[in-house]
Amino acid sequence: MFNRAQTFVHFGGDARRWINQSWWLVFGPGVALMLLALAIILWPQLLAYLVAGAIFLAGVALSSWGLALRRATRVQAQQENVAYYEVS
């Protein structure tokens, strides 16, 4: 059906089995999100913990990114003070 389309991707011999089982890649996270929503409805404190955890992880990620940028600028500053001589 889509053999002549530009977006056609040939998976190999077992493509149909893989495609038939790939619905779990969408269905599983959907069920997990529904269970999480139900847990938040039953225990509203859980929402506070999830939001606090997300904010904490965002803070850790930004802090580590800032430290990596600081290290990169220091390395770049050290490399600017180096003279290279070509000997022929």
N, C-alpha and C positions, 0 to 999 in steps of 0.2 A: 504494500500500500504506500509506504513512504520511501521506497527504495530510490526514487529519483529526486527526493527533497535534499536541499543542501544541509539540513540539520540531521540527516540520518546518520546514526552511529551503529556500526556492526559490532556487537559484543562478543561474538563467537558462537560456539556450538550450544552452550547452555543459556543463551540469552533469555529464552522464554521462561525457564524456571526461575532465573534471577528476577525478571520483571514481575512474574506472578507473586514472588515473595517480597517484593520491594514495598508493598503497601504498608508493611510494618514500620518503615522509615517515617511515615506520616502518621499512622494510627497510634503508634506507641507514645510519641511525645504529646499527641492530643489527649490521650487518656491520662498521662502524667499531669498535664496542665489542669484537667478537670479535677483530678484528685487533689492537687494543690489548692485549687479554688475551694473545694469542699472543706479541706483542712483549715483554710483561712476563715471560712464561715463558721466552722465549729470552734476554732480557737483563734480569736482575733489578735491575740498577742503574737501569733506566728507571723503575721504580716509585718509587725514592727521588727522582729528579728530578721526577716528576709530583707527588708529595706535597709536596715542597719548593716547587714552583711554585704549587700551590694554597694553601699556607700563606702564601707571599709575597704572592699576589694578595689574600688575605683581609686581610692586614696593611695593604696599600696602601688597600684599600677602607675599612677601619675608621679608618685615619689620616685619609683625606680626609673621611670623614663627621664625624670629630671636629673637624677644622678648619672645616668648613662650619657646624657647630653653634656653634663659637666666634665665627665671623664674625656669625652670626645673633643671638647674644646681645649682641654689641657694638652692632650696628645697633639692636636693640630698646632697649638702654640709652640710646643717643643720642636715640632718638625719645621716650623718656619725659621728657627734660629740655626738650622743645620745647613752647612755649605757643602755642596757636592762638586767634586772636581773630576773631570774626565781626562784621563791620561791616554794619549794615543801613541 
